Amino acid sequence: MSGQGIAQFIPLILIFVIFYFFLIRPQQKRAKDHLAMVASLKRGDEVITSGGIIGTVDRVLEDDRIEVNLADNVKVQVIKSTITSLLKKTDSK
């Protein structure tokens, strides 16, 4: 009888394993990569915000903010986590 009880849970366990390897693990890797990218931002990097704005990092401020230069004399402060991608990384000097 106990063999039947365990056999009923095998499909559920297999579904969880499939979800872990195809959904959960890749999402965790993307989140980790995004945190590493945001942490490595520095002056001169060209970035895209979640709103689709493209700009150049002018200053990295405290408390999770950066100042992005959009055009001549146009600077905005954005939260680091809203940076979706890095277009051009400046070379370390």
N, C-alpha and C positions, 0 to 999 in steps of 0.2 A: 504494500500500500504506500509506503513512504517513497518508493521509486517513482510512482505516478505523480506524487506531489512535486518532486524535484523536476520531473520531466515537463511539467506545466510551466515552470519558470524559465526553462532554457530559452524559449523564443524571446522572452522579455529581456533576458541577459544579453542575448545576441543583438537585439535591437539597440540596447544601451551601448554596447561596444561599437556598433556601426555608427551611431550618433556621435560617440566620443571621437572616433578617428576621422570622420568626415565633416563634422560641424564644430564641435567644441574645441578640439585641439588646434585646427587652423585659425579659428577666431582668436584664441589666446596668443598664438604666434603673431598675428597681425597687430594685436593690441600691444604686445611687447615691442615689436618693431617700431610702432608709432611712438611709443614712449621714448625709445632710444633716439629716434629722429628728432623729436621735440627737445629732448635734453641736449642734443648736440648743436642746436641752432646758434649761430653767431653772426656778427655784423657782416653784411655783404651777401648773405644767402638770399636767393630769390625763392619766394614761397607763394603758395596758393592757400587762401583761407577757405573755410567751409562755405562762405558766401560767394566764392568764385572770384574774389579779388586777388589780383597778382601784385606783389610788391616786393621790396627789398628790405631785409631786416636792417634797421638803423641802430637800435640799441636793444640789449636784453636787460629788462628791468627786473626788480625783485618781485616777489609774490605772484609768480606765474604769468607775467605779462611781457610782451615785447612791443617795441615801437617799430612800425612798418612804414617805409617811405613809399607812397603811391606815385607821386609825381614831384616836380620841383615845388618845394615849400608846402607839400601836403603830406602830413604824417598822422598816423592813427595808432592808437594803442589797442592791441588785441590780446586775448587770452591765448597762451601757447597751445592749449589743447584744441583750439579751433583751426590750427594749421593742418591742412589735409595732406599736402605733399610739398616736396622740396624740388624746385625746378633746377636751380644751379647752386652748387655748393662752392663757396670760395675756397681757394687753396690756402693751406696753412703756411704762414710765413715764418 
